[in-house]
């Protein structure tokens, strides 16, 4: 490793590029004393509360639906598997605003499923359910990707041995596969939850910015930026602290 010093410039540049914006924000919001100015405001508390419960609801949907899909992709070869993988990861490449428009065209009043939902008395756009749906759309690929890698890392022979010992398939998955893949599952769930918390574009397009109903923290920051920069910086600093706690 005589030439290890060659790695110092690119590492240093990348670290500075990633750290400086966060450090500047924290310096202004935390050390500058801006956080106490917004903490306790009803709009901030409502936005924070909405962000937390919608992101947790989205995470529950992602784990419930994504776990069997990830296991299927990790263990089975079937026609259309590559297409399925591409469709699941497509939201990673879509701009958030495009995702929001797509959600409107799919679930809006005039969308593909709009008439069917209306016949059931359901209206998704500009409701808390729209916030959850937008978060699921953008965050699910992060969990599925990590969960699939975790299941692929589990030796199939271990599952086979458990079956030969008379353990039912459901118990094999619950008692053997999931515990061994748990680190990847937790990492994927954490990343997906963080992505749901930080979702902005699709939420704004599909759910709008209704205080107490659909205005999450990221949307509230955008709205506040046009009126009070210090307030927006304080809320942004709060989200940075939340992200740091997650990590």
C-alpha positions, 0 to 999 in steps of 0.5 A, a space after each residue: 500500500 505504498 501508493 495509498 496516498 493516491 486515494 487521499 485527494 478523491 476521498 477528501 474531495 468527495 467527503 467535502 462535497 457531501 459533508 460541507 452542505 450538511 455542516 453549513 445547514 447544521 451550523 446555521 440551524 443548530 449552532 445559530 439557534 434557529 431550532 428553538 424558533 420553530 419547535 412548538 409551532 403548530 404547523 411544524 408539529 403537524 407536519 412532523 407528526 404527519 411525516 412520521 405516521 405516513 412514513 411508518 405506514 408506507 414502511 409497513 406496506 413496503 415490508 408486507 408486499 416487498 418481502 415475498 417479492 424479494 424472496 421470489 426474485 432471490 430464489 426462483 427463475 421464471 419467465 419475465 423475471 428480468 422485466 419484473 426486476 426492471 419494473 420494481 427498480 424503475 421508480 429509482 430512475 424516475 424524477 419525483 415530479 414525473 412519479 407524481 404525475 404518473 400517480 395522478 394519471 393512475 389514481 386520480 379522478 380521471 385516471 385509469 383507476 379513478 372511476 373504479 375508486 369513485 364507485 367505491 366512494 374512494 378518492 386518493 389524490 390530496 389525502 393522507 392516503 396519497 402521501 402514503 402511496 407516493 412514499 411507497 412508490 418511491 421507497 419500495 425499490 430500496 427495500 426490495 433490492 436490499 431484501 433480495 440481496 439478503 435472501 440470496 446470501 442465505 445458503 439454500 442448503 440450510 433451508 433444505 436441511 430444515 425441510 428434511 427435518 420436517 419443518 414446514 415451509 412457512 416455519 423454514 422461512 420464519 425461523 431460518 431464512 428471515 433470521 439469517 437475512 435479517 441484517 439486510 432486511 433491516 438495512 433495506 427497511 431503514 433506507 426505505 423509511 428514510 427515503 419515505 421521510 424525505 419524499 417531496 416531488 411525488 407527494 407535492 404533485 399527488 397529495 398537495 400541501 394541505 396543512 395538517 392533512 398532506 403537508 409533510 416536513 419536506 413540503 412544509 420546508 418548501 412552502 416556508 422557504 418562500 416566506 421565512 428562510 430562517 424557519 425553513 432552515 430550522 425545519 431542514 436542520 431538524 430533518 438532518 438530525 432525524 436522518 443522523 439518528 437513523 444512521 
